[in-house]
Amino acid sequence: MSAFTKDTMRADIARIIGEDASEIGDDDSLIDLGLDSIRAMALVQRWSDLGVKLDFAQLAEKPTLARWWAIASRHLAGRHPAE
């Protein structure tokens, strides 16, 4: 798997909502930026295909890049997101 970074996550989110990655702040509400549940599920599937398996329900609890990256980084470190 190629490196999955916070910048990768930011770029994927930006692409799916049609924004520039520089417009997505760590604590911005992704919902307010135009991310809906269908697009969020598509991101979860894309990241799963890359080997980063994330729980959609957990991401939906707080849809910000900072929270999503915290969950993903725990996964990448070999710990389950629920830990």
SERO-4910 file (N, C-alpha, C, O; in steps of 0.05 Angstrom, whole numbers):
BEGIN
 pado doro    nc1    nc2    nc3   cac1   cac2   cac3    cc1    cc2    cc3    oc1    oc2    oc3
  Met    A     17    -24      0      0      0      0     18     25      0     37     26     15
  Ser    A     11     44    -17     26     69    -17     19     84      9      0     77     23
  Ala    A     35    104     15     31    118     40      4    132     40     -3    147     22
  Phe    A    -11    127     61    -36    140     66    -31    161     87    -25    154    110
  Thr    A    -34    186     80    -28    208     98    -52    226    102    -73    223     89
  Lys    A    -49    244    121    -71    264    125    -75    280    100    -98    287     93
  Asp    A    -54    286     86    -57    301     61    -71    285     39    -87    296     24
  Thr    A    -67    258     39    -81    241     21   -111    242     28   -128    245     10
  Met    A   -117    240     53   -145    241     62   -158    267     54   -180    268     44
  Arg    A   -144    289     60   -154    316     53   -159    318     23   -180    328     15
  Ala    A   -140    309      7   -143    310    -22   -167    294    -32   -181    302    -50
  Asp    A   -170    270    -21   -193    253    -29   -220    266    -22   -238    266    -38
  Ile    A   -221    278      2   -246    292     10   -251    316     -8   -273    320    -18
  Ala    A   -230    331    -14   -233    355    -31   -243    346    -59   -260    359    -70
  Arg    A   -231    325    -69   -239    316    -96   -268    308    -97   -282    314   -116
  Ile    A   -278    294    -77   -305    284    -77   -326    306    -73   -349    303    -81
  Ile    A   -318    328    -59   -337    350    -55   -333    373    -75   -347    393    -74
  Gly    A   -312    370    -92   -307    391   -112   -296    417   -100   -301    439   -110
  Glu    A   -279    414    -80   -266    437    -68   -236    434    -71   -225    413    -78
  Asp    A   -222    456    -66   -193    455    -66   -184    445    -38   -196    453    -18
  Ala    A   -164    428    -38   -155    416    -12   -148    438      8   -151    434     32
  Ser    A   -137    460     -2   -128    481     17   -152    495     31   -148    509     50
  Glu    A   -176    490     21   -200    501     33   -211    484     56   -230    493     70
  Ile    A   -200    461     60   -210    443     81   -192    444    106   -170    434    106
  Gly    A   -202    458    126   -188    460    151   -191    435    168   -211    420    165
  Asp    A   -173    430    186   -174    406    202   -200    403    218   -210    381    222
  Asp    A   -210    426    227   -234    425    245   -259    434    231   -280    437    244
  Asp    A   -258    438    205   -283    446    190   -302    422    189   -294    399    187
  Ser    A   -327    428    191   -348    408    188   -349    399    159   -354    416    141
  Leu    A   -343    374    154   -344    364    126   -372    365    115   -376    367     91
  Ile    A   -392    363    133   -420    365    124   -425    393    114   -438    396     93
  Asp    A   -416    414    129   -420    441    120   -406    447     93   -414    465     78
  Leu    A   -385    432     88   -370    436     63   -383    421     39   -374    423     17
  Gly    A   -404    405     45   -418    392     24   -416    362     23   -426    349      4
  Leu    A   -403    350     43   -401    321     43   -427    308     53   -436    315     75
  Asp    A   -438    291     38   -462    277     46   -455    248     52   -433    239     47
  Ser    A   -475    233     62   -469    205     70   -461    187     47   -445    169     50
  Ile    A   -473    192     24   -466    175      0   -436    179     -7   -422    160    -12
  Arg    A   -428    204     -8   -400    210    -14   -381    200      8   -359    190      2
  Ala    A   -390    203     33   -373    193     55   -370    163     53   -348    152     58
  Met    A   -391    148     46   -389    119     43   -370    112     20   -355     93     21
  Ala    A   -371    129     -2   -352    124    -24   -323    128    -15   -306    113    -24
  Leu    A   -318    147      2   -291    151     12   -283    128     29   -260    118     27
  Val    A   -300    118     47   -294     95     64   -287     71     46   -269     56     52
  Gln    A   -302     67     25   -297     45      7   -270     48     -7   -254     29    -10
  Arg    A   -264     73    -17   -239     78    -30   -215     72    -11   -196     59    -19
  Trp    A   -218     82     13   -196     78     32   -194     49     40   -172     39     45
  Ser    A   -216     35     42   -216      6     47   -201     -9     25   -185    -27     30
  Asp    A   -206     -1      0   -192    -13    -23   -162     -8    -21   -146    -24    -32
  Leu    A   -154     13     -8   -125     19     -4   -114      5     21    -90      7     26
  Gly    A   -131     -9     35   -122    -24     59   -127     -9     85   -119    -19    106
  Val    A   -140     14     84   -146     29    108   -176     26    114   -193     40    103
  Lys    A   -181      6    131   -209     -1    136   -220     15    160   -211     12    183
  Leu    A   -239     33    154   -250     51    174   -280     46    177   -293     36    158
  Asp    A   -290     51    201   -318     47    207   -334     72    200   -330     93    212
  Phe    A   -352     70    181   -368     93    172   -383    106    196   -383    130    199
  Ala    A   -395     90    213   -410    101    236   -392    117    254   -400    138    264
  Gln    A   -368    108    258   -349    123    275   -341    149    262   -339    169    276
  Leu    A   -337    149    236   -331    174    222   -354    193    223   -350    217    225
  Ala    A   -378    183    221   -402    200    221   -407    214    247   -420    235    248
  Glu    A   -396    204    269   -399    216    295   -389    245    296   -401    263    308
  Lys    A   -366    250    283   -354    276    283   -339    280    256   -316    273    253
  Pro    A   -354    290    236   -342    292    209   -324    316    205   -331    336    193
  Thr    A   -300    313    216   -279    333    211   -254    318    203   -250    294    209
  Leu    A   -237    331    188   -212    318    179   -195    310    203   -184    288    203
  Ala    A   -194    327    223   -178    321    247   -187    295    260   -171    278    267
  Arg    A   -213    292    264   -224    268    276   -219    243    259   -211    222    268
  Trp    A   -225    246    233   -222    224    215   -192    215    214   -187    191    213
  Trp    A   -174    235    214   -146    227    213   -137    214    239   -121    195    238
  Ala    A   -148    222    261   -142    209    287   -150    180    286   -135    163    295
  Ile    A   -173    175    275   -183    147    273   -165    131    253   -157    109    259
  Ala    A   -160    143    230   -143    130    210   -115    124    220   -104    103    215
  Ser    A   -103    144    234    -76    140    244    -74    118    264    -54    104    266
  Arg    A    -95    115    281    -95     92    299    -96     66    284    -83     46    291
  His    A   -112     65    263   -114     41    246    -87     35    234    -78     12    234
  Leu    A    -75     55    223    -49     52    209    -27     43    229     -8     29    221
  Ala    A    -30     50    254    -11     42    274    -16     14    284     -2      3    302
  Gly    A    -37      1    273    -43    -27    281    -63    -30    303    -67    -52    313
  Arg    A    -75     -8    311    -95    -10    332   -123     -5    320   -125     11    301
  His    A   -143    -18    330   -170    -15    319   -180     13    327   -173     23    348
  Pro    A   -196     26    309   -205     53    315   -221     55    341   -221     77    353
  Ala    A   -233     34    351   -248     35    375   -231     36    400   -241     41    422
  Glu    A   -205     31    397   -187     31    421   -181     58    430   -166     62    450
***
